[in-house]
Amino acid sequence: MFDATSVRREFPILDQQVHGKPLVYLDNANTTQKPVAVLEALDHYYRADNANIHRATHLLSERATRAYEGARGLVAGFLNAHDSSEIVFTRGCTEAINLVAFSFARPRLQPGDEILVTRMEHHSNIVPWQMVAQQTGAVLRVVPMDERGVLDLGAYEQLLGPRTAVAALIHVSNALGTVNPVRQMIEMAHARGVPVLLDGAQAAPHLPVDVQALDCDFYALSAHKMYGPTGIGALYGRARLLEEMPPWMGGGDMIASVTFEHTEYNRVPYKFEAGTPNIAGVVGFGAAVSFLQRFNLREIAAHEHALLTHASAALGAIDGVRLIGTAPERAGVVSFLVGDVHPHDVGTFLDRDGVAVRTGQHCAQPIMDFYGIPSTVRASFAMYNTEDDVEALVAGVHNVLRFFG
Ligand code: C6P
C-alpha cells in the first residue's frame, strides 16, 4: 500500500520552513523535488565515476559509459520501448519536441501541409511547429476544446485530413490537468496514416506510460518533472522513423567518420546526441526512474487523484473560487481563480503561509485566451503530497479571501 508520509522522508528539501511556516510544496508540475536516491546518484557519479563517455579506454570512462547507457535502458524499460536505441537523450521535453519538428517534420513538409495541435498545448508544443510551418509553408490546425477543458474528438476527426502531416498532442494538460484520450486519438490518426507525437511532460510522472500499448510514434518527456535532475529529458521515437530522420545537430560522437568531403553519421540514437552530453543528468534520470519503479505507479496515480478530488471539492465549495478546468479525467493539477484577486497576489499570500504554487499562464497562453483570463493559480501534486498539504492550501485561500474581503 502506497504511503506518502514515509515517501516524503526521502525528500530532504521538504523538511524546512519558509517564512516561518512548514513548506507545503504544490508546484510539482513546474518541477518536482528530488529524492535521496537521485541526490546520491549525482554525488556518486561526480565523486567516483566522472569521465567523458564513448571515447576513452580508461576505467572511469568505461564506468561513466556504463552508467549512461544503463540509464538509457532504464528509461526504455520505464516507457516499455521496444529497444533502448529508441531513446534519445535531450535537454528536456522542449528539446525532444524540437528534435521531432526540425528533424522529422521539416524535411517532409510541403506548402499547404497541416500540423495538428490542440487548444490546450504548452508553448513547447506550439512554437516549434510554428517555426517549421513558417519555414516550409505548412499550416497549424488546432483541435478545439469545451469549457471543461475536454477536447472535441468529432472536430479532431474532421481535422485529420489528407494534408495532415503530423499530430502533436499533449497527453496531460499542465494548465488544466485534463488527461486526453490519446490511445483513441492515435488510433484515429493512424487510420489516416498520420504519425503522432505525444507531449508527455505531465503524464510520465503521474500515469503508467507504455509507448507500445499507446502505439505512439514519438513521446517527449522531462526528467525534472519525474523526480530527476533539470536539463535532461528524453525522446522516445519509433525505430523506423528515427532511422529515417537526419541528425539535427552536428559535432562529436554523432559521427562514424569525418573527412572534409563527407561525413558518415553514427547509428541511432547516437546520431542525435552531438557533443558531450549531460552525463550526470542522465545518471540522475536513471536513478529517478529506478526510484519510481520501486512503487506501483497505479497506486501513486490513485493517491494523487484522491488529493486532486479533495482539493477540487474543497476549493470549489469556497464562495468566490472558480475552478479552471473541470474535465472528468484529470491528473495532478488544480487551476483556479480567487474572486477578483490577481493570481500573483494569491500566490504571494499563499507563499507567506508556506504554500508554494505557480501563478501565471503556465506557458499556455492560448488556454488563458480561451477562458478570457490573464492567468490562474495552479496547485499541482506529487507522490509526496498529503491531505495535510491540501488542507494548508484551502486554509491559505480562505486567508486570501479574508484579507481581500
Ligand atoms: N511545464 C509548468 O509549470 P521543459 O521546460 O522542456 O522541461 O518542459 C516543457 C513542457 C512541455 N510540455 C508540458 C505539458 C509542460 O508542462 C512543460 C513544462 C512547466 O507547467 C513549466 S512551463
Residues whose N, C-alpha, C, O or C-beta is under 5 A from the ligand:
A	BS01	C6P	A29 N30 G92 C93 T94 E95 H122 S124 V172 N174 D199 A201 Q202 S222 H362 C363
